[in-house]
Amino acid sequence: MTRRTVSALVAMGFWLAVGAVASPGAELPQEEDKPADPRRELFDKVSEHILIRISNTLEKNENLRDATYPYWYDTMGRKLTDALKAYTCSGDETYLKQFVRLMQHVLSKRYIHPQLPELWRGWWDITRREPVNFLERMFNPPNYSVSHAAEVYYVPALMFVETVRADPKLKAEYGPLAEEWLKDIDELDMPSWDKQGRWKDLDERGGVYNTGMAYPDPRTHEIVGKLDDEHSTLTYRSLAPVVNALARLHRLTQKPIYRQKLTRLATWFRSNWMVEGKYVSWYARNHAGPWDFVSGEFGKGEPKNKLRFAPEGPQNLPCVEFAVTCYNAGAVFTREDIEKLLWTNLRFMWMGDRKKPRFRMLTGEFLSRQFAFDKPWMPNWGEGNLWWPLAQYNEDVRELWLALTGNYRLRSTYALNYLLITRRPVSWEPRPAMW
């Protein structure tokens, strides 16, 4: 598929979606008579890259043991969800067809243990190998986790199910496939984490997922380690896509277990907020149980991960998505909580420039670009950023977000999120999903 073909399909799909079709016999306006549509222009800037990135991935057909971790889950998840968001913006089924091809490709790389399929399912090849560079050594977790599954499978597949169920035409074509993926997630994949012991109920403190050290060797099918050999509680950033998946699973299945886990995760995060007036902050993670300590006893001795703020400003953005998802689902978080997030981002972090907005980190620090290894294509890890999920509730966030859309390394995701969230007016009314 050439770039020119993609551009033509994108433009046609966008205008069909917004109803820009002339009636029979009507005189078509000349090109110069058409008023500029800034939303269409923004869509056109990023839309063709979505299909190109998917085509490149399918053509490459990479071996997962050669994939770049930790970015594979994040980038693949974004390619998938970007395709669905582009379909929602344009109504062009090209995006939907490419989404299905890519989702099938991703699932074809999944490892399922031949004797224990109910326990070991996932993309174990990526996380269980020696890091190839210092970034992987810095970020590589001890094992594949529910967070990775949510990023690359649960959230995009469940978004697809919701999209298909909402349209009778799509349901006729894609319904069986959508329901097959939902059944797999609901009955097999999501329950596998409970069977591994990765879900931890903390009673009145809520609940968390943690990581384990046991894993299957995809080449020999041998189980290495023991299920009760646990590592640490997931960070709030890592729990954000899990919360997104749980909210969607509850909407789609109406099973109480998903609502219960969503509420318990929300309770855990909110109870660990540090509130000073209207300002709110949180650590990257909090210690939840004995698995967080070298001694194996809760609160005794050296912790495996010290209590600290996220060292990179952008890592707090998924935590804000976490809170907004819970507010929209009516789970724990209140309007007062969201107002605290708004105050923190717009009064404490934002440095005041509306044309080129910049933000302090949650701690108040503002470090030079050298902290980000002096790479212009990487986010400035020494800075904070706009908490764009709050655009659902605030016009200032929308204005600053629009100013930022042209200069962001994840341009397609950033622009599509903007188009989808701002298509509705500012409102405190809870929404089933941000898109």
Long-range contacts (C-beta under 8 A, 24 or more apart in sequence): 1-51, 1-52, 1-55, 3-48, 3-52, 6-48, 6-51, 6-52, 7-44, 7-48, 9-51, 9-92, 9-94, 10-43, 10-44, 10-47, 10-48, 10-51, 10-90, 10-92, 11-44, 12-92, 13-90, 13-91, 13-92, 13-93, 13-94, 13-95, 14-40, 14-43, 14-44, 14-47, 14-89, 14-90, 14-91, 14-92, 15-40, 16-90, 16-91, 16-92, 17-89, 17-90, 17-91, 17-92, 39-419, 42-405, 42-415, 42-418, 42-419, 43-86, 43-89, 43-90, 43-415, 43-416, 43-419, 45-406, 45-411, 45-415, 46-411, 46-412, 46-415, 46-416, 47-86, 47-89, 47-90, 47-412, 49-411, 49-412, 50-79, 50-82, 50-83, 50-86, 50-95, 50-98, 50-412, 51-83, 51-94, 51-95, 51-98, 53-79, 54-79, 54-83, 54-98, 54-99, 54-101, 54-102, 55-98, 57-102, 57-105, 58-101, 58-102, 58-105, 61-105, 64-109, 64-123, 64-125, 64-126, 65-125, 65-126, 65-129, 67-126, 68-136, 69-126, 69-127, 69-131, 69-136, 69-139, 69-140, 70-135, 70-136, 70-139, 70-140, 70-141, 72-123, 72-126, 72-152, 73-123, 73-126, 73-148, 73-151, 73-152, 74-151, 76-102, 76-106, 76-151, 76-152, 77-151, 77-152, 77-155, 77-156, 77-241, 78-410, 78-412, 78-413, 80-106, 80-152, 80-156, 81-155, 81-156, 81-159, 81-413, 82-412, 82-413, 82-416, 84-156, 84-159, 84-160, 84-163, 85-413, 85-416, 85-417, 85-420, 85-435, 86-412, 86-416, 87-163, 88-163, 88-420, 88-435, 89-416, 89-419, 89-420, 96-163, 96-170, 96-174, 99-156, 99-160, 100-160, 100-174, 100-177, 103-156, 103-157, 103-160, 103-181, 106-152, 106-153, 107-153, 110-153, 111-216, 111-218, 113-216, 113-221, 114-221, 115-221, 116-216, 116-223, 117-188, 118-188, 118-191, 118-192, 118-195, 119-192, 119-195, 119-196, 120-192, 120-215, 120-216, 120-223, 121-188, 121-189, 121-192, 122-148, 122-149, 122-189, 123-148, 123-149, 123-152, 124-215, 124-216, 124-218, 125-218, 127-215, 128-215, 128-217, 128-218, 141-211, 141-231, 142-211, 142-212, 142-213, 142-231, 142-232, 143-211, 143-212, 143-213, 143-214, 143-215, 143-231, 144-215, 145-198, 145-209, 145-211, 145-234, 145-238, 146-193, 146-198, 146-209, 146-234, 146-242, 147-209, 147-234, 147-238, 147-239, 147-241, 147-242, 149-189, 149-193, 150-241, 150-242, 150-244, 150-245, 151-241, 153-185, 153-189, 154-185, 154-189, 154-190, 154-241, 154-242, 154-245, 154-248, 154-249, 155-241, 155-244, 155-245, 155-248, 157-181, 157-182, 157-185, 158-182, 158-185, 158-245, 158-248, 158-249, 158-252, 159-248, 161-248, 161-252, 162-248, 162-251, 162-252, 162-433, 165-252, 182-252, 182-253, 185-245, 185-249, 186-249, 186-253, 186-255, 190-245, 190-249, 196-227, 197-227, 197-228, 197-230, 199-261, 200-233, 200-288, 200-289, 200-291, 201-264, 202-264, 202-268, 202-288, 202-289, 205-267, 205-268, 205-271, 205-288, 206-263, 206-264, 206-265, 206-266, 206-267, 206-268, 206-269, 206-271, 207-261, 207-264, 207-265, 207-267, 207-268, 208-233, 208-234, 208-239, 208-265, 208-268, 208-288, 208-289, 209-233, 209-234, 209-239, 209-242, 210-234, 210-288, 210-289, 210-291, 230-291, 231-291, 231-304, 232-285, 232-291, 232-292, 232-304, 232-305, 233-285, 233-286, 233-287, 233-288, 233-289, 233-291, 233-292, 234-285, 235-284, 235-285, 235-310, 236-269, 236-282, 236-284, 236-285, 236-318, 236-319, 236-322, 237-284, 237-310, 237-315, 237-316, 237-318, 237-319, 239-265, 239-269, 239-322, 240-318, 240-319, 240-321, 240-322, 240-325, 241-318, 243-322, 243-325, 243-326, 244-321, 244-325, 247-325, 247-326, 247-328, 247-329, 247-331, 247-433, 248-433, 250-329, 251-432, 259-329, 259-331, 262-326, 262-329, 262-331, 263-331, 263-332, 265-326, 266-322, 266-326, 266-331, 266-332, 266-333, 267-332, 269-319, 269-322, 269-323, 269-326, 270-323, 270-332, 270-333, 270-337, 273-337, 275-340, 278-339, 278-340, 278-343, 278-344, 278-347, 279-340, 279-343, 279-344, 279-348, 280-337, 280-340, 280-341, 280-344, 281-309, 281-344, 281-362, 281-363, 282-309, 282-319, 283-307, 283-308, 283-309, 284-308, 284-309, 284-310, 284-311, 284-315, 309-361, 309-362, 309-363, 310-362, 311-381, 312-379, 312-381, 313-359, 313-361, 313-362, 313-379, 313-380, 313-381, 313-382, 313-383, 313-384, 313-385, 314-379, 314-381, 314-385, 316-361, 316-362, 316-384, 316-387, 317-385, 317-387, 317-388, 317-389, 320-345, 320-387, 320-389, 320-390, 321-389, 321-434, 324-389, 324-390, 324-392, 324-434, 325-433, 325-434, 327-430, 328-430, 328-431, 328-432, 328-433, 328-434, 329-430, 330-430, 335-428, 338-390, 338-393, 341-387, 341-390, 342-390, 342-393, 342-394, 342-397, 345-384, 345-386, 345-387, 345-390, 345-397, 346-394, 346-396, 346-397, 349-384, 350-386, 350-400, 354-399, 354-400, 354-403, 355-403, 356-403, 357-386, 357-400, 357-403, 357-404, 358-383, 359-383, 359-384, 359-385, 359-386, 360-384, 377-409, 378-409, 379-409, 388-414, 388-417, 388-418, 388-421, 389-421, 389-434, 391-418, 391-421, 391-422, 391-426, 392-421, 392-424, 392-426, 392-427, 392-431, 392-434, 393-426, 393-427, 393-428, 394-426, 395-426, 398-422, 398-426
